[in-house]
Amino acid sequence: MDILSKLRVAFWGLVIGLWGLFMYQYMSEDMSALKRFRLDKNPFTGKPVSSSVVKKTSPPSYPPLAQPAQATPAQPGASLSLIKSGGVTDVAAAPAAPERPAAAEAPASVPEAAGGEYPKPPEGFSARPTRHFVVYEEGPEVSDEVADTLENLHGSIMLDLVAFSPWTREKKVYIYFAHSVDTYRKLTGRPAWSGGAASLSERKIYVYKSDEAYGILSHELTHIYFDSFFPAGNPSPLWLSEGIATYVQSERGLSTPVWLSQNLQKLEGGQGFKLGDLVRIDNLQGADEENVRLWYAQSYSVVRFMMKLKAGDAFYVFCKELRDGRPANQALYRAYGMPYNKFSALEYAWRYDLKTGKISNVNR
């Protein structure tokens, strides 16, 4: 090997080494919070609500819809919305699914209190700051189990979303954890079917002890982390936001909704929306429950495929191009290259992979 070749090898070795050092310093601080833990033990699990209460307050199974005068099937490009007015969104108790504001403000816009002080806990609650949260738990103290589980959950979610929410190094999310549905309803004023509520602009999540609380938290934290990447004037597309929240809920929170596998089977059989229509849907108003579930499942499946499709930062680049106002087809091409210059091409590849797994090399 001549001297010029040796210099080239030394130069690129130095570049790669510096890049690796930078990435290690950037990510190690957040990843250090990710401890080994058993996800099959859910500290949020509480006693089930009595059957008499369930009969009175049983929500429609996921997701909850406003009561329309007459439910109609979803049409291509139709309005499909769980959007309500106001800054607080409800989540059905089983399984978790959010309703988000039409334009979520970036959570980082909420200032922290001076001197490390945070809002006082509600009556009957205790407060405990952790690295990434301020936890308000009903009772005399915030348990180590709840605090540690939240930090573990954050670390797990950051495996996918660290590039979208760098503000989490300085800004905390406020978690209000009630021990009963009655306390939760008094605290939030939410309806009986609500299993959780979130305010994206205030970085607040409200839940109560239940089998679904862990899934609700992972879903809602994803919305706060991911949606903050987009400006208020150009919010994340609904299919992308809900798709990645359901993905993280299933992959990182290990809380896969029962209806998801059933609807994935429908997609494998050729059902679902044309992808060009699915991505234009910006609310779910007036849609029947069956179509809403199918829409969520397809959004999840497409996002999962895109995240597994290409190594590197392709998914991040796609989201960044959308955030910067690039048309969806152009954003897709800039991130993934040929043959993905149209959503019809992405749909063809996604449906093929859904049946075979040969493109993403991941079995469903």
C-alpha positions as CSV (number, residue, x, y, z in Angstrom):
1,M,0.0,0.0,0.0
2,D,1.5,3.3,-1.1
3,I,1.7,6.4,1.2
4,L,-1.3,8.1,-0.4
5,S,-3.5,5.0,0.3
6,K,-2.4,4.9,3.9
7,L,-3.2,8.6,4.3
8,R,-6.7,8.1,2.9
9,V,-7.3,5.2,5.3
10,A,-6.0,7.3,8.2
11,F,-8.2,10.3,7.2
12,W,-11.4,8.3,7.0
13,G,-10.6,6.4,10.1
14,L,-10.3,9.7,11.9
15,V,-13.6,11.0,10.4
16,I,-15.5,7.9,11.5
17,G,-13.9,7.9,14.9
18,L,-15.0,11.6,15.5
19,W,-18.5,10.9,14.2
20,G,-18.8,7.9,16.6
21,L,-17.6,10.0,19.5
22,F,-20.1,12.7,18.7
23,M,-23.0,10.2,18.5
24,Y,-21.9,8.5,21.7
25,Q,-21.9,11.8,23.6
26,Y,-25.2,12.9,22.1
27,M,-27.1,9.7,22.9
28,S,-25.4,8.2,26.0
29,E,-27.0,10.7,28.4
30,D,-30.5,9.7,27.4
31,M,-29.8,6.0,26.9
32,S,-28.2,5.7,30.4
33,A,-31.8,6.0,31.7
34,L,-32.8,2.8,29.9
35,K,-32.3,0.0,32.5
36,R,-33.1,-3.6,32.3
37,F,-36.7,-4.2,33.4
38,R,-39.5,-6.6,33.0
39,L,-42.3,-5.2,31.0
40,D,-44.7,-8.0,31.9
41,K,-45.1,-6.4,35.3
42,N,-47.2,-3.3,35.0
43,P,-47.1,-1.1,38.1
44,F,-50.1,0.8,36.8
45,T,-52.4,-2.2,37.1
46,G,-55.2,-1.8,39.6
47,K,-58.3,-3.5,40.6
48,P,-60.9,-3.6,37.8
49,V,-63.9,-1.3,38.0
50,S,-66.9,-3.1,39.3
51,S,-69.2,-4.7,36.8
52,S,-72.1,-2.3,37.7
53,V,-69.9,0.7,36.8
54,V,-68.7,-0.9,33.6
55,K,-72.2,-1.4,32.4
56,K,-73.0,2.3,33.0
57,T,-69.7,3.7,31.6
58,S,-68.6,1.2,29.0
59,P,-67.1,3.1,26.1
60,P,-67.2,2.0,22.5
61,S,-64.2,-0.3,22.0
62,Y,-61.3,1.6,20.6
63,P,-61.2,4.3,19.5
64,P,-64.0,6.5,21.0
65,L,-66.0,8.5,18.7
66,A,-68.2,11.5,19.1
67,Q,-71.8,10.5,18.8
68,P,-72.8,11.3,15.2
69,A,-76.4,11.6,14.1
70,Q,-75.7,8.7,11.7
71,A,-72.4,6.9,11.3
72,T,-71.3,6.6,7.7
73,P,-68.5,4.5,6.1
74,A,-65.3,6.3,5.4
75,Q,-64.9,7.4,1.8
76,P,-61.6,8.2,0.0
77,G,-60.5,11.6,1.1
78,A,-63.3,11.8,3.6
79,S,-63.2,13.4,7.0
80,L,-62.5,10.7,9.6
81,S,-61.9,12.9,13.0
82,L,-61.5,12.3,16.6
83,I,-60.6,16.0,16.9
84,K,-62.4,18.0,19.5
85,S,-62.2,21.7,20.4
86,G,-59.9,22.6,23.3
87,G,-56.5,21.7,24.4
88,V,-57.2,18.4,26.3
89,T,-57.8,15.2,24.5
90,D,-59.3,12.0,25.7
91,V,-58.1,8.5,25.5
92,A,-60.4,5.4,25.7
93,A,-59.7,3.1,28.6
94,A,-59.4,0.0,26.4
95,P,-57.5,0.1,24.2
96,A,-55.7,3.4,24.3
97,A,-56.2,5.8,21.5
98,P,-55.9,9.6,21.6
99,E,-57.8,12.5,20.3
100,R,-55.4,15.3,19.5
101,P,-55.9,19.0,19.0
102,A,-56.1,20.1,15.4
103,A,-52.8,22.0,15.7
104,A,-50.6,20.8,18.6
105,E,-48.2,23.5,19.8
106,A,-44.6,22.5,20.4
107,P,-44.4,21.3,24.0
108,A,-41.0,23.0,24.4
109,S,-42.9,26.3,24.4
110,V,-44.0,25.8,28.0
111,P,-41.4,27.4,30.3
112,E,-40.1,25.5,33.4
113,A,-40.6,27.1,36.7
114,A,-37.6,29.1,38.1
115,G,-35.4,27.4,40.6
116,G,-36.5,23.9,39.7
117,E,-40.0,24.5,41.1
118,Y,-43.0,23.0,39.4
119,P,-46.8,23.3,39.9
120,K,-48.0,22.2,43.2
121,P,-49.6,18.7,43.3
122,P,-53.4,18.5,43.4
123,E,-55.0,17.8,46.8
124,G,-54.2,14.3,47.9
125,F,-51.3,13.9,45.5
126,S,-47.6,13.7,46.0
127,A,-45.0,15.1,43.6
128,R,-41.6,13.8,42.5
129,P,-39.3,15.2,39.8
130,T,-37.4,12.6,37.9
131,R,-34.9,13.2,35.0
132,H,-37.6,13.6,32.3
133,F,-40.9,13.9,34.3
134,V,-42.6,15.5,37.2
135,V,-44.8,12.7,38.5
136,Y,-47.9,13.5,40.5
137,E,-49.3,10.4,42.1
138,E,-52.3,10.0,44.4
139,G,-51.2,9.1,47.9
140,P,-48.5,10.0,50.4
141,E,-45.6,9.5,48.0
142,V,-44.7,8.7,44.5
143,S,-43.6,5.1,44.4
144,D,-40.1,4.1,43.0
145,E,-41.8,1.5,40.8
146,V,-43.9,4.2,39.0
147,A,-41.1,6.6,38.7
148,D,-38.6,4.0,37.4
149,T,-41.2,2.6,35.0
150,L,-41.7,6.0,33.5
151,E,-38.0,6.6,33.0
152,N,-37.6,3.2,31.5
153,L,-40.5,3.9,29.1
154,H,-38.9,7.2,28.1
155,G,-35.6,5.5,27.4
156,S,-37.3,2.9,25.3
157,I,-39.3,5.5,23.3
158,M,-36.1,7.5,22.7
159,L,-34.7,4.6,20.7
160,D,-37.1,5.7,18.0
161,L,-37.7,9.3,18.7
162,V,-34.5,10.9,20.1
163,A,-34.0,12.9,16.9
164,F,-37.5,14.3,17.0
165,S,-37.5,15.7,20.5
166,P,-34.1,17.0,21.7
167,W,-36.0,19.4,24.0
168,T,-36.5,16.5,26.5
169,R,-33.0,17.2,27.9
170,E,-34.2,20.4,29.4
171,K,-38.0,20.2,29.5
172,K,-40.0,17.8,31.6
173,V,-43.4,16.2,31.0
174,Y,-46.0,16.3,33.7
175,I,-47.7,12.9,34.6
176,Y,-50.8,12.9,36.8
177,F,-51.4,9.4,38.0
178,A,-54.7,8.8,40.0
179,H,-55.4,5.6,41.8
180,S,-59.1,5.5,40.9
181,V,-61.3,6.4,38.1
182,D,-63.3,8.7,40.4
183,T,-60.3,10.7,41.4
184,Y,-59.2,10.9,37.7
185,R,-62.7,12.3,36.7
186,K,-62.7,14.8,39.5
187,L,-59.2,16.0,38.5
188,T,-59.9,16.3,34.8
189,G,-63.7,16.6,34.4
190,R,-63.5,14.0,31.6
191,P,-66.3,11.7,30.7
192,A,-66.8,8.2,32.1
193,W,-65.4,6.4,29.2
194,S,-62.1,8.3,29.2
195,G,-59.1,6.3,30.4
196,G,-56.6,9.1,30.0
197,A,-56.3,12.6,28.8
198,A,-53.4,14.7,27.4
199,S,-52.6,18.3,26.7
200,L,-49.9,18.5,24.1
201,S,-49.2,22.2,24.5
202,E,-48.8,21.9,28.3
203,R,-46.9,18.6,28.2
204,K,-49.4,17.0,30.6
205,I,-50.8,13.5,30.7
206,Y,-53.5,12.3,33.0
207,V,-54.1,8.6,33.7
208,Y,-55.5,6.4,36.4
209,K,-54.4,2.9,37.6
210,S,-55.6,0.3,35.1
211,D,-54.4,-2.4,32.8
212,E,-54.3,0.1,30.0
213,A,-52.4,2.9,31.7
214,Y,-49.0,1.8,30.4
215,G,-50.2,1.7,26.8
216,I,-51.9,5.0,27.2
217,L,-48.8,6.6,28.5
218,S,-46.6,5.2,25.7
219,H,-49.1,6.3,23.1
220,E,-49.5,9.8,24.5
221,L,-45.8,10.4,25.2
222,T,-45.2,9.6,21.6
223,H,-47.6,12.3,20.5
224,I,-45.9,14.8,22.8
225,Y,-42.4,13.8,21.6
226,F,-43.1,13.3,17.9
227,D,-45.7,16.1,17.3
228,S,-43.4,18.7,18.8
229,F,-41.1,18.2,15.8
230,F,-43.7,19.9,13.7
231,P,-44.6,23.6,14.0
232,A,-48.1,24.7,15.0
233,G,-48.8,26.1,11.6
234,N,-47.9,22.8,9.9
235,P,-48.8,20.0,12.3
236,S,-47.8,16.4,11.7
237,P,-50.2,14.5,9.3
238,L,-52.8,12.6,11.2
239,W,-51.9,9.2,9.7
240,L,-48.2,9.7,10.5
241,S,-48.9,10.9,14.1
242,E,-51.3,8.1,14.9
243,G,-49.3,5.5,13.0
244,I,-46.1,6.1,14.9
245,A,-47.9,6.4,18.3
246,T,-49.5,3.0,17.7
247,Y,-46.2,1.6,16.6
248,V,-44.4,2.8,19.7
249,Q,-47.3,1.6,21.9
250,S,-46.9,-1.9,20.4
251,E,-43.2,-2.1,19.9
252,R,-41.8,-0.2,22.9
253,G,-44.7,-0.2,25.4
254,L,-45.6,-3.8,24.7
255,S,-49.3,-2.9,24.8
256,T,-50.6,-4.1,21.4
257,P,-54.3,-3.5,21.0
258,V,-56.4,-6.6,20.4
259,W,-58.1,-5.1,17.4
260,L,-54.7,-4.5,15.7
261,S,-53.9,-8.1,14.6
262,Q,-57.5,-8.6,13.4
263,N,-57.3,-5.6,11.1
264,L,-53.8,-6.4,9.9
265,Q,-55.3,-9.7,8.7
266,K,-57.8,-7.7,6.7
267,L,-55.1,-5.6,5.2
268,E,-53.2,-8.8,4.2
269,G,-56.4,-9.9,2.4
270,G,-56.4,-6.7,0.3
271,Q,-58.7,-4.5,2.3
272,G,-57.9,-1.0,3.5
273,F,-57.7,2.5,2.0
274,K,-55.7,3.5,-1.1
275,L,-52.6,5.0,0.4
276,G,-53.1,8.3,-1.5
277,D,-56.5,8.7,0.2
278,L,-55.3,7.5,3.6
279,V,-52.6,10.2,3.9
280,R,-55.1,13.0,2.9
281,I,-57.5,12.2,5.8
282,D,-57.1,14.7,8.5
283,N,-60.0,13.8,10.9
284,L,-62.2,10.9,11.6
285,Q,-65.6,12.5,12.1
286,G,-68.7,10.6,11.1
287,A,-66.8,7.4,10.4
288,D,-68.0,4.1,11.8
289,E,-65.9,2.2,14.4
290,E,-64.9,-0.6,11.9
291,N,-63.4,1.9,9.4
292,V,-61.6,3.8,12.2
293,R,-59.9,0.7,13.4
294,L,-58.9,-0.3,9.9
295,W,-57.6,3.2,9.3
296,Y,-55.5,3.1,12.5
297,A,-54.2,-0.4,11.7
298,Q,-53.2,0.7,8.2
299,S,-51.5,3.9,9.4
300,Y,-49.5,1.8,11.9
301,S,-48.6,-0.8,9.3
302,V,-47.4,1.8,6.8
303,V,-45.3,3.7,9.4
304,R,-43.8,0.4,10.6
305,F,-42.8,-0.5,7.0
306,M,-41.3,2.9,6.4
307,M,-39.3,2.7,9.6
308,K,-37.9,-0.7,8.7
309,L,-37.6,-0.1,4.9
310,K,-34.2,1.6,4.8
311,A,-31.4,1.7,7.2
312,G,-30.2,5.1,8.4
313,D,-32.2,8.3,8.8
314,A,-34.6,7.9,5.9
315,F,-37.7,8.1,8.1
316,Y,-36.4,11.1,9.9
317,V,-35.6,12.8,6.5
318,F,-39.1,12.1,5.3
319,C,-40.6,13.7,8.4
320,K,-38.3,16.7,8.2
321,E,-39.2,17.3,4.5
322,L,-42.9,17.2,5.5
323,R,-42.2,19.6,8.4
324,D,-40.5,22.0,6.0
325,G,-43.5,22.1,3.7
326,R,-42.4,19.7,1.1
327,P,-45.3,17.9,-0.8
328,A,-45.6,14.3,0.5
329,N,-44.5,12.6,-2.8
330,Q,-41.4,14.8,-3.0
331,A,-40.6,14.1,0.7
332,L,-41.0,10.4,0.1
333,Y,-38.6,10.5,-2.9
334,R,-36.0,12.7,-1.1
335,A,-35.9,10.3,1.9
336,Y,-36.1,6.9,0.2
337,G,-35.1,7.5,-3.5
338,M,-36.3,5.3,-6.3
339,P,-38.6,3.6,-6.9
340,Y,-40.5,5.5,-4.1
341,N,-41.3,8.7,-6.1
342,K,-45.1,8.3,-5.6
343,F,-47.3,6.9,-2.8
344,S,-48.7,4.4,-5.2
345,A,-45.2,2.9,-5.4
346,L,-44.9,2.8,-1.7
347,E,-48.3,1.2,-1.4
348,Y,-47.3,-1.6,-3.9
349,A,-44.2,-2.3,-1.9
350,W,-45.9,-2.1,1.4
351,R,-48.7,-4.6,0.4
352,Y,-46.1,-7.0,-1.0
353,D,-44.1,-6.8,2.2
354,L,-47.2,-7.2,4.3
355,K,-47.6,-10.7,2.8
356,T,-44.0,-11.7,2.4
357,G,-41.8,-9.6,4.7
358,K,-39.2,-9.8,1.9
359,I,-38.5,-6.0,1.6
360,S,-38.3,-5.0,5.2
361,N,-36.9,-8.4,6.3
362,V,-39.1,-8.2,9.3
363,N,-41.9,-10.7,10.1
364,R,-45.1,-9.1,11.4
